[in-house]
Amino acid sequence: MEQFRKRPAGDLHFAEGGDMHPADTYFHFSFANYYDPNNMNFGVLRVLNDDAVKPHSGFETHPHRDMEIFSYVVDGKLTHRDSAGNLEILGRGHVQSISAGTGLTHSELNEEDDWCRFLQVWILPERRNLPIRYDIHKFLPEDRKNKLLQIISSSENKCLAPLYVCQDINVYVSELTEKGTSVSVELNKERQAYVFCFEGSVDINQRHVLGERDSLEVVGETKIDFTLASDQAHFIIIEMKRQ
């Protein structure tokens, strides 16, 4: 297995919004009507959808079960409602985390006059039938600007981040805007990471440049250094046990 494998944006499956899926979406892995048996997951990362929802539209009430789910808002406003009585409006850089466990229904809607773009991520749970849980954290821009921000940790290490999921992962974001600034993540030989640049472009280890919507799979022991490759770089790192 290659230690670094780049996935260009052009390799993502794209589908325009319609009756079955109300968002313009770039699919990183098989989902809904897009099915590729050779592209089902990366370790416990089962879904990463880059969704753009038009104004006054979105995902109406639908069920989930036995999945750890989080959403990261890139632009616009996302309104969440669920069967547990939660109602939240998330803006840029805000994160929600759901443990669907024994089952819940929820909706994710863009009730505003502008488009909403968000990343929808599904993580395979450590076990089935976990208790239902919903959390949110409204991170500030300065939390991630020119620094590495851990937004999600595992349930075993809740102290590392404001949010957690019931799986052995760590999730980081960063938004680089200053030349000469760098951030880094270290992996040991038993870990792997999925890096997704969703705005701007980022240079990794002075070897790999990720443009907008490019991704990089990293497996095994290494240090990953991130620096600007343009005026801005906004990216997410999902780190997990090697599989």
BABA-211703 format. One record per residue (C-alpha): chain; x, y, z; residue number from 1. Coordinates in Angstrom, 3 decimals, always signed. Example, Ala and Ser with C-alpha at 12.3 -4.5 7.8 and 13.67 -1.06 7.14 Angstrom:
<recs>
c A c1 +12.300 c2 -4.500 c3 +7.800 k 1
c A c1 +13.670 c2 -1.060 c3 +7.140 k 2
</recs>
This chain:
<recs>
c A c1 +0.000 c2 +0.000 c3 +0.000 k 1
c A c1 +1.224 c2 +3.496 c3 -0.874 k 2
c A c1 +1.923 c2 +5.699 c3 +2.121 k 3
c A c1 +0.553 c2 +8.765 c3 +0.283 k 4
c A c1 -2.235 c2 +8.440 c3 -2.270 k 5
c A c1 -3.695 c2 +11.563 c3 -3.823 k 6
c A c1 -7.338 c2 +11.597 c3 -4.888 k 7
c A c1 -7.847 c2 +14.456 c3 -7.373 k 8
c A c1 -11.095 c2 +16.408 c3 -7.262 k 9
c A c1 -11.888 c2 +15.181 c3 -10.759 k 10
c A c1 -12.105 c2 +11.606 c3 -9.480 k 11
c A c1 -14.963 c2 +12.410 c3 -7.088 k 12
c A c1 -18.451 c2 +11.373 c3 -8.109 k 13
c A c1 -20.630 c2 +14.467 c3 -8.622 k 14
c A c1 -24.425 c2 +14.574 c3 -8.707 k 15
c A c1 -26.667 c2 +17.585 c3 -9.131 k 16
c A c1 -29.457 c2 +18.039 c3 -6.646 k 17
c A c1 -32.792 c2 +16.426 c3 -7.447 k 18
c A c1 -35.819 c2 +14.786 c3 -5.875 k 19
c A c1 -33.802 c2 +11.875 c3 -4.470 k 20
c A c1 -30.879 c2 +13.948 c3 -3.162 k 21
c A c1 -31.564 c2 +17.681 c3 -2.624 k 22
c A c1 -27.977 c2 +18.952 c3 -2.877 k 23
c A c1 -25.226 c2 +19.371 c3 -5.434 k 24
c A c1 -22.847 c2 +16.812 c3 -3.963 k 25
c A c1 -19.314 c2 +15.560 c3 -4.452 k 26
c A c1 -19.215 c2 +12.012 c3 -3.062 k 27
c A c1 -15.893 c2 +10.701 c3 -1.741 k 28
c A c1 -17.308 c2 +7.199 c3 -1.176 k 29
c A c1 -20.301 c2 +5.139 c3 -2.302 k 30
c A c1 -23.564 c2 +6.678 c3 -1.133 k 31
c A c1 -27.253 c2 +6.472 c3 -2.133 k 32
c A c1 -27.483 c2 +5.942 c3 -5.924 k 33
c A c1 -23.713 c2 +6.118 c3 -6.357 k 34
c A c1 -22.235 c2 +2.669 c3 -5.787 k 35
c A c1 -18.681 c2 +1.538 c3 -6.431 k 36
c A c1 -17.657 c2 -1.671 c3 -4.604 k 37
c A c1 -14.033 c2 -0.529 c3 -4.803 k 38
c A c1 -14.796 c2 +2.804 c3 -3.127 k 39
c A c1 -16.777 c2 +2.047 c3 +0.010 k 40
c A c1 -14.682 c2 +3.556 c3 +2.801 k 41
c A c1 -11.260 c2 +4.506 c3 +4.129 k 42
c A c1 -10.917 c2 +2.645 c3 +7.413 k 43
c A c1 -13.833 c2 +3.671 c3 +9.641 k 44
c A c1 -14.544 c2 +6.701 c3 +7.420 k 45
c A c1 -17.656 c2 +5.536 c3 +5.587 k 46
c A c1 -19.053 c2 +8.770 c3 +4.079 k 47
c A c1 -17.681 c2 +12.177 c3 +3.208 k 48
c A c1 -20.143 c2 +14.215 c3 +1.182 k 49
c A c1 -19.411 c2 +17.787 c3 +0.123 k 50
c A c1 -22.964 c2 +19.165 c3 -0.081 k 51
c A c1 -24.143 c2 +22.471 c3 -1.556 k 52
c A c1 -27.805 c2 +23.113 c3 -0.729 k 53
c A c1 -29.737 c2 +25.774 c3 -2.586 k 54
c A c1 -31.798 c2 +28.363 c3 -0.668 k 55
c A c1 -34.995 c2 +27.132 c3 +1.019 k 56
c A c1 -34.207 c2 +23.491 c3 +0.379 k 57
c A c1 -32.381 c2 +20.610 c3 +2.007 k 58
c A c1 -32.671 c2 +17.209 c3 +3.581 k 59
c A c1 -36.160 c2 +16.761 c3 +4.995 k 60
c A c1 -36.812 c2 +14.483 c3 +7.973 k 61
c A c1 -35.103 c2 +11.109 c3 +7.486 k 62
c A c1 -33.865 c2 +8.281 c3 +9.755 k 63
c A c1 -30.395 c2 +7.201 c3 +10.873 k 64
c A c1 -29.255 c2 +4.265 c3 +12.954 k 65
c A c1 -25.926 c2 +2.801 c3 +14.122 k 66
c A c1 -23.721 c2 +5.528 c3 +12.706 k 67
c A c1 -21.566 c2 +8.332 c3 +14.127 k 68
c A c1 -22.220 c2 +11.471 c3 +12.067 k 69
c A c1 -20.788 c2 +14.957 c3 +12.101 k 70
c A c1 -21.266 c2 +17.994 c3 +9.898 k 71
c A c1 -18.902 c2 +20.915 c3 +9.294 k 72
c A c1 -20.416 c2 +24.061 c3 +7.805 k 73
c A c1 -18.260 c2 +25.719 c3 +5.144 k 74
c A c1 -20.609 c2 +28.522 c3 +4.066 k 75
c A c1 -24.127 c2 +29.717 c3 +4.785 k 76
c A c1 -26.519 c2 +28.531 c3 +7.490 k 77
c A c1 -27.663 c2 +24.990 c3 +8.234 k 78
c A c1 -30.756 c2 +24.355 c3 +10.367 k 79
c A c1 -30.916 c2 +21.041 c3 +12.258 k 80
c A c1 -34.055 c2 +19.545 c3 +13.814 k 81
c A c1 -34.367 c2 +16.030 c3 +15.241 k 82
c A c1 -36.730 c2 +13.638 c3 +17.006 k 83
c A c1 -34.935 c2 +14.269 c3 +20.322 k 84
c A c1 -36.210 c2 +17.855 c3 +20.276 k 85
c A c1 -32.979 c2 +19.593 c3 +19.237 k 86
c A c1 -33.105 c2 +22.719 c3 +17.072 k 87
c A c1 -29.881 c2 +24.455 c3 +16.055 k 88
c A c1 -28.712 c2 +26.862 c3 +13.361 k 89
c A c1 -25.074 c2 +26.391 c3 +12.384 k 90
c A c1 -22.848 c2 +28.842 c3 +10.521 k 91
c A c1 -19.364 c2 +28.753 c3 +9.008 k 92
c A c1 -16.949 c2 +26.652 c3 +11.048 k 93
c A c1 -19.662 c2 +25.273 c3 +13.331 k 94
c A c1 -19.829 c2 +21.530 c3 +13.952 k 95
c A c1 -22.607 c2 +19.171 c3 +15.001 k 96
c A c1 -22.101 c2 +15.585 c3 +16.129 k 97
c A c1 -24.736 c2 +12.852 c3 +16.220 k 98
c A c1 -24.606 c2 +9.346 c3 +17.623 k 99
c A c1 -27.508 c2 +7.702 c3 +15.792 k 100
c A c1 -27.214 c2 +4.453 c3 +17.761 k 101
c A c1 -30.650 c2 +3.047 c3 +18.518 k 102
c A c1 -32.214 c2 +5.313 c3 +15.876 k 103
c A c1 -33.402 c2 +8.867 c3 +15.367 k 104
c A c1 -34.870 c2 +11.081 c3 +12.674 k 105
c A c1 -33.620 c2 +14.531 c3 +11.756 k 106
c A c1 -33.632 c2 +17.178 c3 +9.055 k 107
c A c1 -30.862 c2 +19.427 c3 +7.744 k 108
c A c1 -32.270 c2 +22.409 c3 +5.899 k 109
c A c1 -31.076 c2 +25.627 c3 +4.326 k 110
c A c1 -33.829 c2 +28.043 c3 +5.320 k 111
c A c1 -31.884 c2 +31.120 c3 +4.191 k 112
c A c1 -31.726 c2 +33.121 c3 +0.946 k 113
c A c1 -28.116 c2 +32.101 c3 +0.201 k 114
c A c1 -26.567 c2 +28.744 c3 -0.634 k 115
c A c1 -25.263 c2 +26.543 c3 +2.194 k 116
c A c1 -22.227 c2 +24.303 c3 +1.804 k 117
c A c1 -21.350 c2 +21.727 c3 +4.433 k 118
c A c1 -19.369 c2 +18.536 c3 +4.832 k 119
c A c1 -21.374 c2 +15.519 c3 +5.943 k 120
c A c1 -19.208 c2 +12.786 c3 +7.468 k 121
c A c1 -20.251 c2 +9.319 c3 +8.625 k 122
c A c1 -18.019 c2 +7.210 c3 +10.860 k 123
c A c1 -18.629 c2 +3.523 c3 +11.556 k 124
c A c1 -19.431 c2 +3.142 c3 +15.291 k 125
c A c1 -17.390 c2 +1.081 c3 +17.721 k 126
c A c1 -20.499 c2 -0.994 c3 +18.433 k 127
c A c1 -24.209 c2 -1.146 c3 +17.606 k 128
c A c1 -27.168 c2 +0.211 c3 +19.584 k 129
c A c1 -25.334 c2 +3.085 c3 +21.252 k 130
c A c1 -27.436 c2 +5.698 c3 +23.083 k 131
c A c1 -28.669 c2 +8.592 c3 +20.939 k 132
c A c1 -26.659 c2 +11.766 c3 +21.462 k 133
c A c1 -26.511 c2 +15.204 c3 +19.816 k 134
c A c1 -23.858 c2 +17.842 c3 +20.448 k 135
c A c1 -22.868 c2 +21.106 c3 +18.814 k 136
c A c1 -19.959 c2 +23.504 c3 +19.093 k 137
c A c1 -19.838 c2 +26.919 c3 +17.464 k 138
c A c1 -16.127 c2 +27.395 c3 +16.901 k 139
c A c1 -14.831 c2 +30.901 c3 +16.243 k 140
c A c1 -12.727 c2 +31.819 c3 +13.167 k 141
c A c1 -9.715 c2 +32.547 c3 +15.366 k 142
c A c1 -9.862 c2 +28.988 c3 +16.722 k 143
c A c1 -8.681 c2 +27.607 c3 +13.360 k 144
c A c1 -6.974 c2 +30.578 c3 +11.638 k 145
c A c1 -3.294 c2 +29.747 c3 +11.089 k 146
c A c1 -3.379 c2 +26.979 c3 +13.670 k 147
c A c1 -4.509 c2 +23.381 c3 +13.987 k 148
c A c1 -7.855 c2 +22.951 c3 +15.735 k 149
c A c1 -9.048 c2 +19.585 c3 +16.998 k 150
c A c1 -12.822 c2 +19.573 c3 +16.653 k 151
c A c1 -13.595 c2 +15.916 c3 +17.464 k 152
c A c1 -11.958 c2 +13.219 c3 +19.573 k 153
c A c1 -12.859 c2 +9.667 c3 +20.547 k 154
c A c1 -15.094 c2 +8.763 c3 +23.468 k 155
c A c1 -11.969 c2 +7.451 c3 +25.234 k 156
c A c1 -10.266 c2 +10.863 c3 +25.019 k 157
c A c1 -13.099 c2 +13.347 c3 +25.448 k 158
c A c1 -10.789 c2 +15.919 c3 +27.017 k 159
c A c1 -8.966 c2 +16.507 c3 +23.721 k 160
c A c1 -11.806 c2 +18.292 c3 +21.894 k 161
c A c1 -15.216 c2 +19.886 c3 +22.567 k 162
c A c1 -16.971 c2 +17.101 c3 +20.636 k 163
c A c1 -16.500 c2 +13.341 c3 +20.441 k 164
c A c1 -17.725 c2 +10.284 c3 +18.566 k 165
c A c1 -17.842 c2 +6.663 c3 +19.654 k 166
c A c1 -14.906 c2 +5.541 c3 +17.558 k 167
c A c1 -11.116 c2 +5.809 c3 +17.740 k 168
c A c1 -10.651 c2 +8.918 c3 +15.581 k 169
c A c1 -9.363 c2 +12.471 c3 +15.845 k 170
c A c1 -10.586 c2 +15.245 c3 +13.568 k 171
c A c1 -8.751 c2 +18.500 c3 +12.935 k 172
c A c1 -9.371 c2 +21.574 c3 +10.789 k 173
c A c1 -7.187 c2 +24.506 c3 +9.853 k 174
c A c1 -7.566 c2 +27.645 c3 +7.776 k 175
c A c1 -4.204 c2 +29.017 c3 +6.714 k 176
c A c1 -4.060 c2 +32.625 c3 +5.522 k 177
c A c1 -0.529 c2 +33.769 c3 +6.383 k 178
c A c1 +2.525 c2 +32.902 c3 +4.310 k 179
c A c1 +5.186 c2 +31.133 c3 +6.339 k 180
c A c1 +2.678 c2 +29.565 c3 +8.723 k 181
c A c1 +2.669 c2 +25.794 c3 +9.026 k 182
c A c1 +0.761 c2 +23.207 c3 +11.032 k 183
c A c1 +1.504 c2 +19.512 c3 +11.360 k 184
c A c1 +0.079 c2 +16.151 c3 +12.403 k 185
c A c1 +2.129 c2 +13.087 c3 +13.307 k 186
c A c1 +1.001 c2 +9.529 c3 +12.637 k 187
c A c1 +2.463 c2 +6.393 c3 +14.166 k 188
c A c1 +2.722 c2 +3.134 c3 +12.238 k 189
c A c1 -0.700 c2 +1.964 c3 +13.452 k 190
c A c1 -2.592 c2 +5.052 c3 +12.255 k 191
c A c1 -3.867 c2 +6.553 c3 +9.012 k 192
c A c1 -5.438 c2 +9.852 c3 +7.959 k 193
c A c1 -7.711 c2 +11.270 c3 +5.275 k 194
c A c1 -6.954 c2 +14.877 c3 +4.326 k 195
c A c1 -9.495 c2 +16.943 c3 +2.355 k 196
c A c1 -8.791 c2 +20.476 c3 +1.134 k 197
c A c1 -12.153 c2 +22.133 c3 +0.502 k 198
c A c1 -11.067 c2 +25.756 c3 -0.003 k 199
c A c1 -7.883 c2 +27.148 c3 -1.542 k 200
c A c1 -4.798 c2 +24.953 c3 -1.845 k 201
c A c1 -2.320 c2 +23.446 c3 +0.586 k 202
c A c1 +1.225 c2 +22.072 c3 +0.228 k 203
c A c1 +1.927 c2 +18.839 c3 +2.126 k 204
c A c1 +5.523 c2 +17.992 c3 +3.011 k 205
c A c1 +6.643 c2 +20.029 c3 -0.030 k 206
c A c1 +5.695 c2 +16.977 c3 -2.100 k 207
c A c1 +1.950 c2 +17.025 c3 -2.612 k 208
c A c1 -0.208 c2 +20.046 c3 -3.445 k 209
c A c1 -3.940 c2 +19.708 c3 -2.824 k 210
c A c1 -6.181 c2 +22.118 c3 -4.674 k 211
c A c1 -9.835 c2 +22.710 c3 -3.898 k 212
c A c1 -11.607 c2 +19.358 c3 -3.400 k 213
c A c1 -8.412 c2 +17.301 c3 -3.705 k 214
c A c1 -7.800 c2 +14.660 c3 -1.012 k 215
c A c1 -4.864 c2 +12.664 c3 +0.280 k 216
c A c1 -4.836 c2 +9.279 c3 +1.980 k 217
c A c1 -1.880 c2 +8.847 c3 +4.362 k 218
c A c1 -1.021 c2 +5.495 c3 +5.937 k 219
c A c1 +1.609 c2 +4.649 c3 +8.537 k 220
c A c1 +4.315 c2 +6.451 c3 +10.457 k 221
c A c1 +5.038 c2 +9.953 c3 +9.188 k 222
c A c1 +4.848 c2 +13.646 c3 +9.985 k 223
c A c1 +2.463 c2 +15.634 c3 +7.803 k 224
c A c1 +3.401 c2 +19.317 c3 +7.407 k 225
c A c1 +0.898 c2 +21.735 c3 +5.911 k 226
c A c1 +1.812 c2 +25.101 c3 +4.358 k 227
c A c1 +0.068 c2 +27.487 c3 +1.997 k 228
c A c1 +0.156 c2 +26.802 c3 -1.731 k 229
c A c1 -2.000 c2 +29.861 c3 -2.530 k 230
c A c1 -3.545 c2 +32.770 c3 -0.621 k 231
c A c1 -5.699 c2 +30.509 c3 +1.540 k 232
c A c1 -6.124 c2 +26.861 c3 +2.523 k 233
c A c1 -9.045 c2 +25.420 c3 +4.483 k 234
c A c1 -8.817 c2 +21.684 c3 +5.119 k 235
c A c1 -9.909 c2 +18.829 c3 +7.371 k 236
c A c1 -7.892 c2 +15.859 c3 +8.671 k 237
c A c1 -9.651 c2 +12.688 c3 +9.830 k 238
c A c1 -7.132 c2 +10.521 c3 +11.700 k 239
c A c1 -7.909 c2 +6.947 c3 +12.723 k 240
c A c1 -6.614 c2 +3.454 c3 +13.442 k 241
c A c1 -4.910 c2 +1.822 c3 +10.472 k 242
c A c1 -6.933 c2 -0.861 c3 +8.711 k 243
</recs>
